[in-house]
Amino acid sequence: LQEGDDAFPAPARESIMEQALLPQPEDFPDAEERRLLYVAITRARLRVWLLFNKEQPSPFVEMLEALDVPVARKP
């Protein structure tokens, strides 16, 4: 490996193309986890079962509760 402008790997520099194609930092913490939960929930055909620890619920579960999402609890 060499150092300098013509070396490999190239020194870090951000092009206009990279700015357009690479994801931008998100303001929302855990944005990737939130997207993953959204995909999982929207792929369900009839029901979604979310299991969580009552003493330490996920912030996503708390968001769903705040939106008054219907809940069925185990008897």
Backbone as numpy.savetxt, mean C-alpha at the origin, in Angstrom:
# Nx Ny Nz CAx CAy CAz Cx Cy Cz
34.38 -2.63 -11.37 33.55 -1.45 -11.37 34.42 -0.20 -11.37
33.97 0.79 -12.08 34.72 2.04 -12.17 33.91 3.16 -11.54
34.59 4.22 -11.26 33.91 5.41 -10.76 33.95 6.49 -11.82
33.00 7.39 -11.78 32.98 8.50 -12.73 31.72 8.49 -13.57
31.60 9.46 -14.48 30.39 9.62 -15.28 30.13 8.46 -16.23
31.18 7.83 -16.76 31.01 6.75 -17.73 31.11 5.37 -17.08
31.01 5.29 -15.79 31.21 4.03 -15.07 29.92 3.21 -15.01
30.10 1.97 -14.59 28.94 1.11 -14.34 29.01 0.68 -12.89
27.99 0.75 -12.10 26.71 1.37 -12.44 26.83 2.88 -12.52
25.97 3.47 -13.33 26.00 4.91 -13.54 25.68 5.63 -12.24
26.28 6.80 -12.04 25.94 7.57 -10.84 24.45 7.93 -10.86
23.90 8.04 -9.68 22.46 8.32 -9.57 22.15 9.68 -10.17
21.23 9.68 -11.09 20.71 10.93 -11.66 19.28 10.65 -12.11
18.46 11.60 -11.93 17.04 11.41 -12.22 16.68 12.12 -13.52
16.19 11.37 -14.48 15.81 11.96 -15.76 14.31 12.29 -15.73
13.88 13.03 -16.72 12.46 13.36 -16.85 11.65 12.08 -17.02
12.19 11.11 -17.76 11.50 9.84 -17.97 11.31 9.10 -16.64
12.36 9.07 -15.82 12.25 8.41 -14.52 11.22 9.10 -13.64
11.18 10.41 -13.68 10.20 11.14 -12.89 8.79 10.78 -13.31
8.58 10.58 -14.61 7.24 10.26 -15.12 6.85 8.82 -14.83
7.81 7.90 -14.88 7.47 6.48 -14.78 7.55 5.90 -13.38
8.42 6.41 -12.55 8.57 5.84 -11.22 7.50 6.40 -10.29
7.02 5.58 -9.35 5.99 6.06 -8.43 6.54 7.17 -7.54
5.69 8.12 -7.26 6.07 9.23 -6.41 5.83 8.85 -4.95
6.60 9.42 -4.03 6.37 9.13 -2.61 4.95 9.53 -2.21
4.35 8.73 -1.35 2.97 8.97 -0.92 2.97 9.72 0.41
1.97 10.56 0.59 1.82 11.25 1.87 1.21 10.33 2.91
0.40 9.37 2.46 -0.29 8.48 3.38 0.66 7.39 3.86
0.79 7.22 5.18 1.66 6.13 5.65 1.05 4.78 5.27
1.87 3.83 4.95 1.42 2.47 4.59 0.55 2.46 3.33
0.86 3.31 2.38 0.06 3.41 1.16 0.04 2.09 0.38
1.17 1.41 0.32 1.23 0.15 -0.43 0.36 -0.92 0.24
0.38 -0.98 1.57 -0.46 -1.93 2.29 -1.94 -1.60 2.09
-2.26 -0.32 2.04 -3.65 0.09 1.80 -4.12 -0.35 0.42
-3.27 -0.19 -0.59 -3.62 -0.66 -1.94 -3.81 -2.17 -1.97
-2.96 -2.89 -1.28 -3.06 -4.34 -1.23 -4.37 -4.77 -0.59
-4.78 -4.13 0.50 -6.06 -4.44 1.13 -7.21 -4.13 0.18
-7.14 -3.00 -0.51 -8.19 -2.64 -1.47 -8.34 -3.71 -2.54
-7.22 -4.16 -3.08 -7.27 -5.20 -4.12 -7.88 -6.47 -3.55
-7.47 -6.87 -2.35 -8.00 -8.08 -1.74 -9.50 -7.98 -1.51
-9.96 -6.85 -1.02 -11.40 -6.68 -0.74 -12.21 -6.64 -2.02
-11.72 -5.96 -3.03 -12.50 -5.81 -4.26 -12.50 -7.06 -5.12
-11.65 -8.04 -4.82 -11.65 -9.30 -5.58 -12.65 -10.31 -5.03
-13.17 -10.07 -3.85 -14.12 -11.00 -3.24 -15.42 -11.02 -4.04
-16.03 -12.19 -4.14 -17.27 -12.31 -4.92 -18.51 -12.07 -4.07
-18.56 -12.65 -2.88 -19.75 -12.51 -2.04 -19.47 -11.83 -0.71
-18.45 -12.32 -0.01 -18.15 -11.80 1.33 -16.65 -11.66 1.51
-16.31 -10.81 2.45 -14.92 -10.66 2.86 -14.87 -10.86 4.36
-13.97 -11.70 4.81 -13.77 -11.92 6.23 -12.43 -11.32 6.63
-12.48 -10.33 7.51 -11.26 -9.72 8.03 -11.10 -10.17 9.48
-10.02 -10.82 9.76 -9.72 -11.25 11.12 -8.66 -10.32 11.68
-8.87 -9.88 12.92 -7.91 -8.95 13.51 -7.89 -9.09 15.01
-6.85 -8.61 15.61 -6.68 -8.62 17.06 -7.47 -7.45 17.64
-8.41 -7.73 18.52 -9.24 -6.65 19.10 -8.41 -5.66 19.91
-7.36 -6.14 20.56 -6.54 -5.24 21.37 -5.63 -4.35 20.53
-5.27 -4.81 19.34 -4.41 -4.03 18.46 -4.93 -4.08 17.03
-6.09 -3.47 16.78 -6.64 -3.54 15.42 -5.78 -2.73 14.44
-5.80 -3.15 13.22 -5.09 -2.45 12.16 -5.73 -1.08 11.95
-4.95 -0.08 11.56 -5.54 1.22 11.24 -6.55 1.10 10.10
-6.38 0.11 9.23 -7.32 -0.08 8.13 -8.67 -0.57 8.64
-8.66 -1.42 9.65 -9.92 -1.89 10.26 -10.62 -0.71 10.91
-9.86 0.14 11.58 -10.45 1.32 12.21 -11.05 2.25 11.16
-10.41 2.38 10.01 -10.97 3.20 8.92 -12.29 2.63 8.43
-12.34 1.31 8.26 -13.58 0.68 7.80 -14.69 0.86 8.82
-14.37 0.74 10.11 -15.36 0.97 11.15 -15.87 2.41 11.11
-14.98 3.36 10.88 -15.37 4.77 10.82 -16.29 5.04 9.63
-16.20 4.23 8.58 -17.05 4.38 7.40 -18.37 3.62 7.53
-18.60 3.03 8.71 -19.82 2.26 8.97 -20.01 1.11 7.99
-18.93 0.44 7.67 -19.00 -0.76 6.82 -19.74 -1.83 7.61
-20.73 -2.52 7.01 -21.48 -3.55 7.74 -20.54 -4.62 8.30
-20.82 -5.03 9.53 -19.98 -6.00 10.22 -20.85 -7.15 10.71
-20.39 -8.37 10.49 -21.03 -9.56 11.06 -20.02 -10.16 12.03
-20.41 -10.27 13.28 -19.49 -10.80 14.28 -19.84 -12.24 14.61
-18.82 -12.98 14.97 -19.01 -14.37 15.36 -19.80 -14.39 16.67
-20.85 -15.21 16.75 -21.65 -15.25 18.00 -20.88 -15.79 19.18
